[in-house]
Amino acid sequence: MLFHVTIEEDEDGWQVAECLALPGCVSQGRDEQEALANIKEAIEAWLWAEDQKHLRDRPASERAPVLVSV
């Protein structure tokens, strides 16, 4: 799966990476390489949290979901 990420330098010189497709998915690093590594982790965590939220909120009467790897 691929995501577009923006990288901008903040006022303290840190590189801030944001995944525009995932609201609130932002990370940073001392340089671009570190910021990219950190945003990858943030994207994985964001997607996991959304999945868990939807599992928690589904009615118990529904058929059990099937796990799919992407």
Biopython code that builds the backbone (N, CA, C, O; Angstrom):
import numpy as np
from Bio.PDB.StructureBuilder import StructureBuilder

atoms = [
    (1, "MET", "N", (0.851, -1.165, 0.000)),
    (1, "MET", "CA", (0.000, 0.000, 0.000)),
    (1, "MET", "C", (0.901, 1.234, 0.000)),
    (1, "MET", "O", (1.914, 1.267, 0.699)),
    (2, "LEU", "N", (0.541, 2.218, -0.764)),
    (2, "LEU", "CA", (1.342, 3.440, -0.875)),
    (2, "LEU", "C", (0.553, 4.655, -0.398)),
    (2, "LEU", "O", (-0.656, 4.741, -0.612)),
    (3, "PHE", "N", (1.234, 5.583, 0.242)),
    (3, "PHE", "CA", (0.620, 6.821, 0.709)),
    (3, "PHE", "C", (1.514, 7.996, 0.322)),
    (3, "PHE", "O", (2.741, 7.891, 0.339)),
    (4, "HIS", "N", (0.885, 9.113, -0.027)),
    (4, "HIS", "CA", (1.642, 10.345, -0.256)),
    (4, "HIS", "C", (1.851, 11.029, 1.089)),
    (4, "HIS", "O", (0.936, 11.103, 1.909)),
    (5, "VAL", "N", (3.059, 11.525, 1.305)),
    (5, "VAL", "CA", (3.440, 12.171, 2.558)),
    (5, "VAL", "C", (4.084, 13.509, 2.229)),
    (5, "VAL", "O", (4.892, 13.610, 1.305)),
    (6, "THR", "N", (3.723, 14.527, 2.987)),
    (6, "THR", "CA", (4.398, 15.817, 2.847)),
    (6, "THR", "C", (5.443, 15.942, 3.948)),
    (6, "THR", "O", (5.274, 15.408, 5.044)),
    (7, "ILE", "N", (6.526, 16.653, 3.642)),
    (7, "ILE", "CA", (7.580, 16.894, 4.635)),
    (7, "ILE", "C", (7.898, 18.383, 4.612)),
    (7, "ILE", "O", (8.201, 18.953, 3.564)),
    (8, "GLU", "N", (7.825, 18.992, 5.769)),
    (8, "GLU", "CA", (8.142, 20.414, 5.920)),
    (8, "GLU", "C", (9.026, 20.600, 7.142)),
    (8, "GLU", "O", (8.931, 19.844, 8.109)),
    (9, "GLU", "N", (9.872, 21.595, 7.093)),
    (9, "GLU", "CA", (10.725, 21.904, 8.241)),
    (9, "GLU", "C", (9.984, 22.851, 9.174)),
    (9, "GLU", "O", (9.398, 23.837, 8.729)),
    (10, "ASP", "N", (10.011, 22.547, 10.490)),
    (10, "ASP", "CA", (9.366, 23.448, 11.445)),
    (10, "ASP", "C", (10.352, 24.512, 11.915)),
    (10, "ASP", "O", (11.503, 24.544, 11.479)),
    (11, "GLU", "N", (9.893, 25.372, 12.800)),
    (11, "GLU", "CA", (10.704, 26.511, 13.243)),
    (11, "GLU", "C", (11.941, 26.094, 14.038)),
    (11, "GLU", "O", (12.878, 26.879, 14.181)),
    (12, "ASP", "N", (11.949, 24.863, 14.554)),
    (12, "ASP", "CA", (13.098, 24.378, 15.315)),
    (12, "ASP", "C", (14.049, 23.532, 14.475)),
    (12, "ASP", "O", (15.027, 22.998, 14.999)),
    (13, "GLY", "N", (13.771, 23.404, 13.178)),
    (13, "GLY", "CA", (14.631, 22.645, 12.293)),
    (13, "GLY", "C", (14.271, 21.178, 12.147)),
    (13, "GLY", "O", (14.929, 20.454, 11.400)),
    (14, "TRP", "N", (13.237, 20.723, 12.848)),
    (14, "TRP", "CA", (12.778, 19.337, 12.717)),
    (14, "TRP", "C", (12.026, 19.172, 11.408)),
    (14, "TRP", "O", (11.392, 20.110, 10.925)),
    (15, "GLN", "N", (12.098, 17.969, 10.834)),
    (15, "GLN", "CA", (11.355, 17.643, 9.632)),
    (15, "GLN", "C", (10.026, 17.006, 10.059)),
    (15, "GLN", "O", (10.012, 15.993, 10.759)),
    (16, "VAL", "N", (8.922, 17.607, 9.634)),
    (16, "VAL", "CA", (7.589, 17.145, 10.017)),
    (16, "VAL", "C", (6.948, 16.461, 8.815)),
    (16, "VAL", "O", (6.801, 17.065, 7.752)),
    (17, "ALA", "N", (6.570, 15.201, 8.990)),
    (17, "ALA", "CA", (5.948, 14.421, 7.926)),
    (17, "ALA", "C", (4.469, 14.221, 8.260)),
    (17, "ALA", "O", (4.103, 13.937, 9.401)),
    (18, "GLU", "N", (3.628, 14.376, 7.229)),
    (18, "GLU", "CA", (2.189, 14.220, 7.425)),
    (18, "GLU", "C", (1.615, 13.391, 6.291)),
    (18, "GLU", "O", (1.923, 13.624, 5.122)),
    (19, "CYS", "N", (0.779, 12.425, 6.640)),
    (19, "CYS", "CA", (0.075, 11.612, 5.651)),
    (19, "CYS", "C", (-1.302, 12.239, 5.462)),
    (19, "CYS", "O", (-2.167, 12.118, 6.330)),
    (20, "LEU", "N", (-1.503, 12.899, 4.341)),
    (20, "LEU", "CA", (-2.723, 13.671, 4.124)),
    (20, "LEU", "C", (-3.970, 12.796, 4.040)),
    (20, "LEU", "O", (-5.062, 13.266, 4.357)),
    (21, "ALA", "N", (-3.837, 11.536, 3.622)),
    (21, "ALA", "CA", (-4.987, 10.643, 3.488)),
    (21, "ALA", "C", (-5.516, 10.149, 4.833)),
    (21, "ALA", "O", (-6.636, 9.646, 4.921)),
    (22, "LEU", "N", (-4.697, 10.297, 5.882)),
    (22, "LEU", "CA", (-5.072, 9.800, 7.202)),
    (22, "LEU", "C", (-5.088, 10.973, 8.178)),
    (22, "LEU", "O", (-4.035, 11.353, 8.691)),
    (23, "PRO", "N", (-6.242, 11.547, 8.444)),
    (23, "PRO", "CA", (-6.330, 12.741, 9.299)),
    (23, "PRO", "C", (-5.633, 12.561, 10.644)),
    (23, "PRO", "O", (-5.891, 11.599, 11.369)),
    (24, "GLY", "N", (-4.753, 13.496, 10.961)),
    (24, "GLY", "CA", (-4.047, 13.468, 12.231)),
    (24, "GLY", "C", (-2.820, 12.582, 12.259)),
    (24, "GLY", "O", (-2.172, 12.456, 13.299)),
    (25, "CYS", "N", (-2.488, 11.968, 11.139)),
    (25, "CYS", "CA", (-1.319, 11.079, 11.079)),
    (25, "CYS", "C", (-0.085, 11.924, 10.737)),
    (25, "CYS", "O", (0.189, 12.219, 9.574)),
    (26, "VAL", "N", (0.640, 12.296, 11.778)),
    (26, "VAL", "CA", (1.787, 13.195, 11.657)),
    (26, "VAL", "C", (2.932, 12.642, 12.498)),
    (26, "VAL", "O", (2.710, 12.051, 13.555)),
    (27, "SER", "N", (4.153, 12.839, 12.021)),
    (27, "SER", "CA", (5.325, 12.459, 12.797)),
    (27, "SER", "C", (6.453, 13.429, 12.460)),
    (27, "SER", "O", (6.265, 14.348, 11.663)),
    (28, "GLN", "N", (7.606, 13.229, 13.055)),
    (28, "GLN", "CA", (8.731, 14.130, 12.808)),
    (28, "GLN", "C", (10.048, 13.394, 12.987)),
    (28, "GLN", "O", (10.086, 12.268, 13.482)),
    (29, "GLY", "N", (11.117, 14.044, 12.580)),
    (29, "GLY", "CA", (12.448, 13.495, 12.761)),
    (29, "GLY", "C", (13.479, 14.593, 12.657)),
    (29, "GLY", "O", (13.190, 15.696, 12.193)),
    (30, "ARG", "N", (14.690, 14.281, 13.093)),
    (30, "ARG", "CA", (15.763, 15.281, 13.017)),
    (30, "ARG", "C", (16.158, 15.572, 11.584)),
    (30, "ARG", "O", (16.620, 16.669, 11.269)),
    (31, "ASP", "N", (15.974, 14.571, 10.699)),
    (31, "ASP", "CA", (16.245, 14.767, 9.277)),
    (31, "ASP", "C", (15.146, 14.055, 8.491)),
    (31, "ASP", "O", (14.281, 13.402, 9.075)),
    (32, "GLU", "N", (15.183, 14.186, 7.160)),
    (32, "GLU", "CA", (14.120, 13.623, 6.323)),
    (32, "GLU", "C", (14.044, 12.100, 6.455)),
    (32, "GLU", "O", (12.951, 11.535, 6.498)),
    (33, "GLN", "N", (15.186, 11.443, 6.518)),
    (33, "GLN", "CA", (15.214, 9.986, 6.624)),
    (33, "GLN", "C", (14.523, 9.517, 7.908)),
    (33, "GLN", "O", (13.722, 8.583, 7.883)),
    (34, "GLU", "N", (14.838, 10.168, 9.017)),
    (34, "GLU", "CA", (14.209, 9.799, 10.288)),
    (34, "GLU", "C", (12.710, 10.113, 10.270)),
    (34, "GLU", "O", (11.904, 9.335, 10.781)),
    (35, "ALA", "N", (12.339, 11.254, 9.683)),
    (35, "ALA", "CA", (10.923, 11.620, 9.591)),
    (35, "ALA", "C", (10.149, 10.585, 8.767)),
    (35, "ALA", "O", (9.026, 10.230, 9.126)),
    (36, "LEU", "N", (10.735, 10.098, 7.666)),
    (36, "LEU", "CA", (10.074, 9.090, 6.842)),
    (36, "LEU", "C", (9.939, 7.763, 7.585)),
    (36, "LEU", "O", (8.899, 7.110, 7.495)),
    (37, "ALA", "N", (10.960, 7.365, 8.307)),
    (37, "ALA", "CA", (10.877, 6.131, 9.090)),
    (37, "ALA", "C", (9.784, 6.260, 10.156)),
    (37, "ALA", "O", (9.029, 5.319, 10.398)),
    (38, "ASN", "N", (9.709, 7.422, 10.782)),
    (38, "ASN", "CA", (8.724, 7.637, 11.841)),
    (38, "ASN", "C", (7.301, 7.711, 11.296)),
    (38, "ASN", "O", (6.373, 7.226, 11.943)),
    (39, "ILE", "N", (7.109, 8.309, 10.119)),
    (39, "ILE", "CA", (5.752, 8.406, 9.573)),
    (39, "ILE", "C", (5.271, 7.030, 9.123)),
    (39, "ILE", "O", (4.072, 6.755, 9.170)),
    (40, "LYS", "N", (6.177, 6.168, 8.692)),
    (40, "LYS", "CA", (5.773, 4.795, 8.348)),
    (40, "LYS", "C", (5.196, 4.100, 9.578)),
    (40, "LYS", "O", (4.160, 3.440, 9.494)),
    (41, "GLU", "N", (5.862, 4.246, 10.709)),
    (41, "GLU", "CA", (5.351, 3.670, 11.959)),
    (41, "GLU", "C", (4.015, 4.305, 12.341)),
    (41, "GLU", "O", (3.103, 3.618, 12.803)),
    (42, "ALA", "N", (3.907, 5.610, 12.147)),
    (42, "ALA", "CA", (2.668, 6.313, 12.493)),
    (42, "ALA", "C", (1.513, 5.843, 11.607)),
    (42, "ALA", "O", (0.388, 5.700, 12.087)),
    (43, "ILE", "N", (1.777, 5.604, 10.327)),
    (43, "ILE", "CA", (0.733, 5.118, 9.414)),
    (43, "ILE", "C", (0.258, 3.742, 9.860)),
    (43, "ILE", "O", (-0.946, 3.494, 9.921)),
    (44, "GLU", "N", (1.182, 2.850, 10.170)),
    (44, "GLU", "CA", (0.804, 1.518, 10.644)),
    (44, "GLU", "C", (-0.039, 1.608, 11.913)),
    (44, "GLU", "O", (-1.054, 0.922, 12.040)),
    (45, "ALA", "N", (0.377, 2.443, 12.840)),
    (45, "ALA", "CA", (-0.354, 2.598, 14.101)),
    (45, "ALA", "C", (-1.733, 3.202, 13.858)),
    (45, "ALA", "O", (-2.708, 2.779, 14.478)),
    (46, "TRP", "N", (-1.828, 4.183, 12.964)),
    (46, "TRP", "CA", (-3.102, 4.830, 12.648)),
    (46, "TRP", "C", (-4.080, 3.804, 12.081)),
    (46, "TRP", "O", (-5.234, 3.740, 12.504)),
    (47, "LEU", "N", (-3.610, 2.997, 11.116)),
    (47, "LEU", "CA", (-4.470, 1.999, 10.486)),
    (47, "LEU", "C", (-4.900, 0.935, 11.500)),
    (47, "LEU", "O", (-6.061, 0.525, 11.508)),
    (48, "TRP", "N", (-3.979, 0.486, 12.352)),
    (48, "TRP", "CA", (-4.315, -0.498, 13.380)),
    (48, "TRP", "C", (-5.376, 0.059, 14.331)),
    (48, "TRP", "O", (-6.338, -0.633, 14.663)),
    (49, "ALA", "N", (-5.202, 1.304, 14.765)),
    (49, "ALA", "CA", (-6.148, 1.914, 15.706)),
    (49, "ALA", "C", (-7.540, 2.038, 15.086)),
    (49, "ALA", "O", (-8.540, 1.787, 15.758)),
    (50, "GLU", "N", (-7.612, 2.419, 13.821)),
    (50, "GLU", "CA", (-8.911, 2.515, 13.142)),
    (50, "GLU", "C", (-9.575, 1.147, 13.051)),
    (50, "GLU", "O", (-10.777, 1.024, 13.282)),
    (51, "ASP", "N", (-8.802, 0.126, 12.716)),
    (51, "ASP", "CA", (-9.338, -1.230, 12.635)),
    (51, "ASP", "C", (-9.893, -1.661, 13.986)),
    (51, "ASP", "O", (-10.996, -2.201, 14.059)),
    (52, "GLN", "N", (-9.139, -1.427, 15.049)),
    (52, "GLN", "CA", (-9.572, -1.812, 16.387)),
    (52, "GLN", "C", (-10.825, -1.061, 16.813)),
    (52, "GLN", "O", (-11.709, -1.629, 17.453)),
    (53, "LYS", "N", (-10.897, 0.216, 16.455)),
    (53, "LYS", "CA", (-12.069, 1.027, 16.798)),
    (53, "LYS", "C", (-13.323, 0.456, 16.140)),
    (53, "LYS", "O", (-14.375, 0.377, 16.773)),
    (54, "HIS", "N", (-13.214, 0.061, 14.882)),
    (54, "HIS", "CA", (-14.375, -0.475, 14.174)),
    (54, "HIS", "C", (-14.751, -1.870, 14.684)),
    (54, "HIS", "O", (-15.930, -2.223, 14.704)),
    (55, "LEU", "N", (-13.772, -2.649, 15.090)),
    (55, "LEU", "CA", (-14.085, -3.946, 15.688)),
    (55, "LEU", "C", (-14.853, -3.768, 16.994)),
    (55, "LEU", "O", (-15.818, -4.483, 17.264)),
    (56, "ARG", "N", (-14.418, -2.819, 17.788)),
    (56, "ARG", "CA", (-15.045, -2.556, 19.087)),
    (56, "ARG", "C", (-16.486, -2.060, 18.919)),
    (56, "ARG", "O", (-17.356, -2.384, 19.728)),
    (57, "ASP", "N", (-16.730, -1.277, 17.873)),
    (57, "ASP", "CA", (-18.033, -0.630, 17.700)),
    (57, "ASP", "C", (-19.046, -1.461, 16.919)),
    (57, "ASP", "O", (-20.197, -1.047, 16.784)),
    (58, "ARG", "N", (-18.649, -2.619, 16.405)),
    (58, "ARG", "CA", (-19.597, -3.392, 15.592)),
    (58, "ARG", "C", (-20.570, -4.136, 16.502)),
    (58, "ARG", "O", (-20.215, -4.535, 17.611)),
    (59, "PRO", "N", (-21.804, -4.318, 16.021)),
    (59, "PRO", "CA", (-22.793, -5.060, 16.819)),
    (59, "PRO", "C", (-22.366, -6.513, 17.009)),
    (59, "PRO", "O", (-21.829, -7.124, 16.086)),
    (60, "ALA", "N", (-22.596, -7.063, 18.179)),
    (60, "ALA", "CA", (-22.210, -8.441, 18.492)),
    (60, "ALA", "C", (-22.967, -9.441, 17.631)),
    (60, "ALA", "O", (-22.507, -10.568, 17.443)),
    (61, "SER", "N", (-24.118, -9.044, 17.110)),
    (61, "SER", "CA", (-24.940, -9.963, 16.311)),
    (61, "SER", "C", (-24.392, -10.160, 14.897)),
    (61, "SER", "O", (-24.816, -11.085, 14.204)),
    (62, "GLU", "N", (-23.468, -9.321, 14.461)),
    (62, "GLU", "CA", (-22.891, -9.443, 13.126)),
    (62, "GLU", "C", (-21.984, -10.658, 13.036)),
    (62, "GLU", "O", (-21.449, -11.133, 14.038)),
    (63, "ARG", "N", (-21.824, -11.149, 11.813)),
    (63, "ARG", "CA", (-20.902, -12.250, 11.562)),
    (63, "ARG", "C", (-19.480, -11.781, 11.892)),
    (63, "ARG", "O", (-19.144, -10.618, 11.663)),
    (64, "ALA", "N", (-18.664, -12.659, 12.415)),
    (64, "ALA", "CA", (-17.284, -12.305, 12.782)),
    (64, "ALA", "C", (-16.493, -11.886, 11.542)),
    (64, "ALA", "O", (-16.587, -12.537, 10.501)),
    (65, "PRO", "N", (-15.716, -10.805, 11.645)),
    (65, "PRO", "CA", (-14.933, -10.345, 10.502)),
    (65, "PRO", "C", (-13.813, -11.326, 10.153)),
    (65, "PRO", "O", (-13.362, -12.109, 10.989)),
    (66, "VAL", "N", (-13.388, -11.259, 8.916)),
    (66, "VAL", "CA", (-12.289, -12.085, 8.409)),
    (66, "VAL", "C", (-11.063, -11.205, 8.288)),
    (66, "VAL", "O", (-11.166, -10.069, 7.823)),
    (67, "LEU", "N", (-9.908, -11.697, 8.694)),
    (67, "LEU", "CA", (-8.659, -10.943, 8.646)),
    (67, "LEU", "C", (-8.055, -11.040, 7.237)),
    (67, "LEU", "O", (-7.900, -12.136, 6.699)),
    (68, "VAL", "N", (-7.715, -9.886, 6.643)),
    (68, "VAL", "CA", (-7.128, -9.822, 5.317)),
    (68, "VAL", "C", (-5.822, -9.035, 5.390)),
    (68, "VAL", "O", (-5.783, -7.952, 5.973)),
    (69, "SER", "N", (-4.768, -9.565, 4.810)),
    (69, "SER", "CA", (-3.488, -8.871, 4.766)),
    (69, "SER", "C", (-3.373, -8.089, 3.466)),
    (69, "SER", "O", (-3.692, -8.606, 2.395)),
    (70, "VAL", "N", (-2.919, -6.848, 3.559)),
    (70, "VAL", "CA", (-2.773, -5.990, 2.372)),
    (70, "VAL", "C", (-1.302, -5.702, 2.144)),
    (70, "VAL", "O", (-0.949, -4.998, 1.198)),
]
sb = StructureBuilder()
sb.init_structure("model")
sb.init_model(0)
sb.init_chain("A")
sb.init_seg("    ")
for serial, (resi, resn, name, xyz) in enumerate(atoms, 1):
    if name == "N":
        sb.init_residue(resn, " ", resi, " ")
    sb.init_atom(name, np.array(xyz, "f"), 0.0, 1.0, " ", f" {name:<3s}", serial, name[0])
structure = sb.get_structure()
